[in-house]
């Protein structure tokens, strides 16, 4: 998972052209990418977390994802003249910024960067496809269980705890991402907690029973009943 960050943070091998990719700090709440503006850079998250969102025709802000370390922001700008998503920092963060004007030349001169970017893009495409699986569940508890399990797998790939999750996003953001009401997220967290699947303390989530959570997450067609204890 960290291949791209390792490449961007390392000193080029002897004889290679120098690669200078600036590291930029982004304060919590700052919009790094504005939907509708012309793209100028790709950003690789070094530290922190972001949310990506689109504004619907009726003004509703739909959260589409929560990019974190090693993920690339701004890929949507490569396919057209304008960004289709906004990216907002959920906490104090840092990103490597790669100028689009220099990107092709940089990838040709430094093959490890090109290979790492291809792997990162491939991972992000796979993760984007997983959102359809989350949304296919009828039950809000099943959607939330799938979301938490995806976060768990991502933390494991980053070398962090897969059972103790810190969620930098608000419950309202999670609700928008899952396509449910804000109150539904709080209720579903309470249900999963009562069922012994997890323990909740504000934005800290401890996954107590992964097997049970995975069993709930497999439900697609209907509402969940309390699992047998």
JOCOR-V804628 format. One record per pair of residues at least 12 apart in sequence whose ideal C-beta (glycine too) atoms are under 10 Angstrom apart, sorted by the first residue. I is the first residue (numbers start at 1). J is the second residue. Records with the same first field share a line. If there is no record, write none. Layout:
BEGIN
I: J ; J
END
This chain:
BEGIN
1: 68 ; 69 ; 70 ; 71 ; 119 ; 120 ; 123 ; 154 ; 155 ; 156 ; 157 ; 158 ; 159
2: 69 ; 70 ; 116 ; 120 ; 157 ; 158 ; 159
3: 70 ; 112 ; 115 ; 116 ; 117 ; 119 ; 120 ; 123
4: 44 ; 45 ; 46 ; 69 ; 70 ; 71 ; 72 ; 96 ; 112 ; 113 ; 115 ; 116 ; 117 ; 118 ; 119 ; 120 ; 121 ; 123
5: 44 ; 45 ; 46 ; 47 ; 69 ; 70 ; 96 ; 116 ; 120 ; 158
6: 70 ; 112 ; 116
7: 19 ; 21 ; 44 ; 96 ; 110 ; 111 ; 112 ; 113 ; 114 ; 115 ; 116 ; 117 ; 120
8: 21 ; 23 ; 44 ; 46 ; 70 ; 96 ; 98 ; 110 ; 112 ; 113 ; 116 ; 117
9: 21 ; 23 ; 46 ; 96
10: 112
12: 109 ; 110 ; 112 ; 113
13: 110 ; 112
16: 109 ; 110 ; 111 ; 112
17: 105 ; 106 ; 109 ; 110
18: 109 ; 110
19: 98 ; 106 ; 109 ; 110 ; 112 ; 113
20: 102 ; 106
21: 44 ; 95 ; 96 ; 97 ; 98 ; 99 ; 102 ; 106 ; 110 ; 113
22: 41 ; 95 ; 96 ; 97 ; 98 ; 99
23: 44 ; 46 ; 47 ; 94 ; 95 ; 96 ; 97
24: 41 ; 43 ; 46 ; 93 ; 94 ; 95 ; 96 ; 97
25: 46 ; 47 ; 48 ; 89 ; 92 ; 93 ; 94 ; 95
26: 43 ; 45 ; 46 ; 47 ; 48 ; 50 ; 73 ; 87 ; 88 ; 89 ; 91 ; 92 ; 93 ; 94 ; 95 ; 97
27: 48 ; 89 ; 91 ; 92 ; 93
28: 48 ; 49 ; 88 ; 89 ; 90 ; 91 ; 92 ; 93 ; 168
29: 88 ; 89 ; 90 ; 91 ; 92
30: 50 ; 87 ; 88 ; 89 ; 92 ; 93
31: 50 ; 53 ; 86 ; 87 ; 88 ; 89
32: 45 ; 50 ; 52 ; 73 ; 74 ; 86 ; 87 ; 88 ; 89 ; 93 ; 95 ; 97
33: 50 ; 52 ; 73 ; 74 ; 76 ; 77 ; 83 ; 84 ; 85 ; 86 ; 87 ; 88
34: 82 ; 83 ; 85 ; 86 ; 87 ; 88
35: 52 ; 53 ; 54 ; 55 ; 76 ; 77 ; 82 ; 83 ; 84 ; 85 ; 86 ; 87
36: 55 ; 82 ; 83 ; 84 ; 86
37: 77 ; 81 ; 82 ; 83 ; 86
38: 77 ; 80 ; 81 ; 82 ; 83 ; 100
39: 74 ; 75 ; 76 ; 77 ; 78 ; 79 ; 80 ; 81 ; 82 ; 83 ; 100
40: 74 ; 77 ; 83 ; 97 ; 99 ; 100 ; 101
41: 73 ; 74 ; 77 ; 95 ; 96 ; 97 ; 98 ; 99 ; 100 ; 101 ; 102 ; 103
42: 72 ; 73 ; 74 ; 75 ; 77 ; 78 ; 95 ; 96 ; 97 ; 98 ; 99 ; 100 ; 103 ; 117
43: 67 ; 71 ; 72 ; 73 ; 74 ; 75 ; 87 ; 93 ; 94 ; 95 ; 96 ; 97 ; 98
44: 67 ; 69 ; 70 ; 71 ; 72 ; 73 ; 74 ; 94 ; 95 ; 96 ; 97 ; 98 ; 116 ; 117 ; 120
45: 67 ; 68 ; 69 ; 70 ; 71 ; 72 ; 73 ; 87 ; 89 ; 93 ; 94 ; 95 ; 96
46: 69 ; 70 ; 93 ; 94 ; 95 ; 96
47: 68 ; 69 ; 91 ; 92 ; 93 ; 94 ; 95
48: 67 ; 68 ; 69 ; 89 ; 90 ; 91 ; 92 ; 93 ; 94 ; 95 ; 168
49: 66 ; 67 ; 68 ; 69 ; 71 ; 89 ; 90 ; 91 ; 92 ; 93 ; 166 ; 167 ; 168 ; 169
50: 65 ; 66 ; 67 ; 68 ; 71 ; 73 ; 86 ; 87 ; 88 ; 89 ; 90 ; 91 ; 93 ; 95 ; 168 ; 169
51: 63 ; 64 ; 65 ; 66 ; 67 ; 85 ; 86 ; 87 ; 88 ; 89 ; 90 ; 168 ; 169 ; 170 ; 173 ; 174 ; 176 ; 177
52: 64 ; 65 ; 66 ; 67 ; 71 ; 73 ; 74 ; 76 ; 83 ; 84 ; 85 ; 86 ; 87 ; 88 ; 177
53: 65 ; 85 ; 86 ; 87 ; 88 ; 173 ; 176 ; 177
54: 76 ; 83 ; 84 ; 85 ; 86
55: 85 ; 86
60: 176
61: 86 ; 88 ; 172 ; 173 ; 176
62: 85 ; 176 ; 177 ; 179
63: 88 ; 169 ; 170 ; 172 ; 173 ; 174 ; 175 ; 176 ; 177 ; 178 ; 179
64: 76 ; 84 ; 85 ; 86 ; 87 ; 128 ; 131 ; 176 ; 177
65: 85 ; 87 ; 124 ; 127 ; 128 ; 131 ; 177
66: 90 ; 147 ; 150 ; 151 ; 154 ; 167 ; 168 ; 169 ; 173 ; 174 ; 177
67: 87 ; 90 ; 93 ; 95 ; 124 ; 127
68: 90 ; 93 ; 151 ; 154 ; 155 ; 158 ; 168
69: 93 ; 94 ; 95 ; 154 ; 157 ; 158 ; 160
70: 116 ; 119 ; 120 ; 123 ; 124 ; 154 ; 157 ; 158
71: 95 ; 120 ; 121 ; 123 ; 124 ; 127 ; 154
72: 95 ; 96 ; 98 ; 117 ; 120 ; 121 ; 123 ; 124
73: 85 ; 87 ; 95 ; 97 ; 124
74: 87 ; 95 ; 97 ; 98 ; 100
75: 117 ; 120 ; 121 ; 124 ; 125
77: 100
78: 100 ; 103 ; 121
88: 173
89: 168
90: 167 ; 168 ; 169 ; 170 ; 173
91: 166 ; 168 ; 169
93: 168
98: 113 ; 117
103: 117
123: 154 ; 157
127: 150 ; 153 ; 154
130: 146 ; 147 ; 149 ; 150 ; 153
131: 146 ; 147 ; 150 ; 177 ; 178 ; 179
133: 146 ; 150 ; 217 ; 220
134: 146 ; 147 ; 149 ; 150 ; 177 ; 178 ; 179 ; 217
135: 177 ; 178 ; 179
136: 220 ; 221
137: 178 ; 216 ; 217 ; 218 ; 219 ; 220 ; 221 ; 222 ; 224
138: 219 ; 220 ; 221 ; 222 ; 223 ; 224
139: 180 ; 188 ; 191 ; 216 ; 217 ; 219 ; 220 ; 221 ; 222 ; 223 ; 224 ; 225
140: 175 ; 178 ; 179 ; 180 ; 181 ; 184 ; 185 ; 187 ; 188 ; 191 ; 223 ; 224
141: 184 ; 187 ; 188 ; 189 ; 190 ; 191 ; 192 ; 195 ; 197 ; 213 ; 216 ; 217 ; 219 ; 223 ; 224 ; 225 ; 226
142: 188 ; 216 ; 217 ; 218 ; 219 ; 220 ; 221 ; 222 ; 223 ; 224
143: 174 ; 177 ; 178 ; 179 ; 180 ; 184 ; 185 ; 188 ; 217 ; 219
144: 174 ; 175 ; 178 ; 180 ; 184 ; 185 ; 187 ; 188 ; 189 ; 191 ; 192 ; 197 ; 198 ; 213 ; 216 ; 217
145: 188 ; 192 ; 197 ; 198 ; 207 ; 212 ; 213 ; 214 ; 215 ; 216 ; 217 ; 218 ; 219 ; 224
146: 178 ; 213 ; 214 ; 216 ; 217 ; 218 ; 219 ; 220
147: 167 ; 174 ; 177 ; 178 ; 185 ; 188 ; 217
148: 165 ; 167 ; 174 ; 189 ; 192 ; 197 ; 198 ; 205 ; 207 ; 210 ; 213 ; 217
149: 162 ; 207 ; 210 ; 213 ; 214 ; 216 ; 217
150: 217
151: 165 ; 166 ; 167 ; 169 ; 205 ; 207
152: 164 ; 165 ; 205 ; 207 ; 210 ; 213 ; 214
161: 206 ; 207
162: 207 ; 210
163: 198 ; 205 ; 206 ; 207 ; 208 ; 209 ; 210
164: 199 ; 204 ; 205 ; 206 ; 207
165: 198 ; 203 ; 204 ; 205 ; 206 ; 207
166: 202 ; 203 ; 204 ; 205
167: 200 ; 202 ; 203 ; 204 ; 205
168: 203
169: 203
170: 182 ; 185 ; 203
171: 183 ; 184 ; 185 ; 186 ; 188 ; 189 ; 203
172: 185
173: 185
174: 186 ; 188 ; 189
175: 188
186: 200
188: 224
189: 205
191: 216 ; 224 ; 226
192: 205 ; 207 ; 208 ; 209 ; 212 ; 213 ; 216 ; 224
193: 205 ; 206 ; 208
194: 226
195: 208 ; 209 ; 212 ; 213 ; 216 ; 224 ; 226 ; 227 ; 228 ; 229
196: 208 ; 209 ; 212 ; 213 ; 227 ; 229
197: 209 ; 210 ; 211 ; 212 ; 213 ; 214 ; 215 ; 216 ; 217 ; 227
198: 210 ; 212 ; 213
209: 227
212: 227 ; 228 ; 229
213: 227
215: 227
END
